Amino acid sequence: MHSLEKFMLRLSEKRTRTLLYQGLLIAFILMFFYIACVNVNNNLAAAGIHIDYGFLFSESGFDVNESLIEYSSESSYIRALFVGFLNTILLSFVCIVGATLLGVAFGVLRASQNWLGSSISFLYIELMRNLPKLLILLTLYILSINSLPHVREAYQFFGVFHLSNRALYFPTLIWQEHMITVFLTCVAALIVVYIYRRYVNHFKDKTGQDLPFLWPSFLFVGFVFFLVSMILGVNYSFDFPALQGFNFAGGGEVSVQFFVLAFTLSIYHGGQIAELVRGGIQSISKGQEEAARAIGLSYLQTMRLVVLPQALRVIIPPIGNQYLNITKNTSIGLAVGFSDLVSVMNTSINQTFRPIELMSVSTLIYLAICLVVSVLINAYNNHTRLEKA
Amino acid sequence: MKTETDNINNELMPRTTGVVHNMVKLARNTRRWIYFRLFRTPIDILITCIISALLLQFLPKVLAWLTWNSVAFWGDPNLCTEEGACWPFLREKIRLILFGTYPFSEQWRPALACLLLVGLVGLSFTQLLRLRSTVIVWTIGSVAFFVLMSGGSLGLVEVDSIQWNGLPVLLMLSIFSVIGAFPIGILLALGRFQKEDPVLRSIAVGYIEIVRGVPMVMVLFMGLFILPLMLPESMNLNSLYTTLIVLVFFHAAYFAEEIRGGLQALPKGQYEAAKSQGLTYWQSMRFIILPQALKCSMPGNMNTLLGAYKDTSLVVILGIHDIMATAKMAYSEPQWQQYGVEAYLLVALWYFCTCLCLSTYSRKLETTESKAAK
């Protein structure tokens, strides 16, 4: 009796109760997972499958229509997933750059005095905010498939670019042995330019005078490039695409799917970013702009030197969120048959029926991408933030 | 604002009266407006020129395609050309786009069901009803929706959910997923926000971050492939309901983050005051904290809601036939293959109008609330 009373007394303490709840919660979660695992095991066993990641290294047997690295149907599943991962990264990168450019341009235009520009960007922002991205994607896709010419009648640009309803064909540089040396020297030259830039800034802080920066650095990098190319005897020649039979041979190609996807996601997220940029600009007090104009800065200078740097602090966190969304939204490429990570995963699942393994791998990859992107954004955010006094 | 040129103009202007004076004034104002809003700086001139050049290039073509080169809605579909839109196509196919393969003679049922859902949403937006009656009305409404759609009782023919297509599917998935996700989002936010229970907290954090770190398409695939595996063999979920469940749990993570923002924005005094009144945790949440936090996070929640509604279209990738998939069905017949854009324009019109209503409503909510705060 005595111990039961003691127990009841302790139960009435808050800490004990919290501990009890936690224990119950853990037990509940464990039970949930246990039941789920048992069910998964039973269901898979009924289909004659056991969870095993070894198959990732066996031959995939399917083709991927777009790949940055060498890939054939004899390659392994893990390589297929890697191809999808690279495609996702490339597409995200292109879209992030495109959406940022569009977003800043239309956001500034929306906040400007210019009636025509302001109304056009208003229309653009409202359209993008009120339409689903998949709808824009599919509409643009069938538009381009229907209205672009067949391969044999492809549009020509400057005689070297060809655009058909299958792909854009472009010339590529023919790789030579010493190019990597030239490339590395140019990188070294750029580092020298960067150091010079810091010196220019330092000089300006100290004396208030401008040193020439743009043309000497261009001249310097160009000079280094030519000199090293001459010394190593590298000549630059291109592989031009040419019509052979039913398709183009030589050069490189970007599929229409990639094109439309990149365009869609850029304009879609450009609209969202434009709204953020507009909000950021309008949150800066009008006095800042007027003061800048009063000391004789032009409109563009006012924007570049006074308003945008201040607006940047307000808009970086939400824009970072948009970048994460872009990275995730590249997965709608599946709807037009672009081989991104989700698409490759889906094909593999349909072939092997191993959803658990493939999905866990792809989820980890996505989480890693998102983690990297958010770390980068946070680093940039900390870099631009005002130091607290 | 009065500038120097104004004064000069006034002096030079002959003293006129009446209509002439007004017209002169109008002309001057127009000129001033054109100057200030279009041509003030070189940059302005450049922007104006570029935009007008682009508009002159493309606008006539688009307008021609939409109107005078097109075949009118009541016209003959055989006259359609590539030069203009083919609106008779929509006349022929509008029922397919709206209701898909639902039995033709029974299509009044999905129409009524859609009206019911739209009406319910509109009714909730007017905020005439209190919480309890809203819940009751919605419960009755949802039961009526499912009875109407699936039939099998009240003398209605039974229709399998595989045949549910188009608009009702879109409305059902988006509305019910948001309704389900919001309470779960509140619970997740509370779980993440408190400090007493680290286990609950880490579970909430892990759940929210994982779901938010993975694309929606991927989560939908998880529902399609993994959820059936996790259930005992005897249980068979149909893909429409699987998708609904997945959407509920997906959007819950996003709502949770918005609501957590609201919880964080509340001053600490509110929590302490609630505690010092002797309220229990649930009482203080129910009466003090959540009403304020939800109000605070309303703009963000409306944004999430809008995003959720737009993203419902992604279920097409899974093979659920929402309005976008039925649009594709409509133009995939050989004789209509040229007219996909028209079908998508109809869908776009629907989305644009509904989303505009939602965003206008949320903006209005924001302004009334900020006024109330003053």
Interface residues (C-beta under 8 A of the other chain):
Chain A: T18 Y21 Q22 L25 I26 I29 A36 N39 V40 N42 N43 L44 A46 L109 S112 Q113 N114 W115 L116 G117 I120 E126 L127 R129 N130 L131 P132 K133 L134 L135 L138 T139 I142 L143 N146 S298 Y299 L300 K328 N329 T330 S331 I332 L334 A335 V342 M345 N346 I349 P355 I356 M359 S362 T363 Y366 L367 C370 L371
Chain B: F36 R37 L38 R40 T41 I43 D44 I47 T48 I51 S52 E196 D197 P198 V199 L200 I203 I210 G213 V214 P215 M216 V217 M218 F221 M222 F225 I226 P228 L229 M230 L231 P232 E233 L306 K310 D311 T312 S313 L314 V316 I317 M324 K328 Q338 G340 V341 Y344 L345 V347 A348 Y351 F352 C355 L356 S359
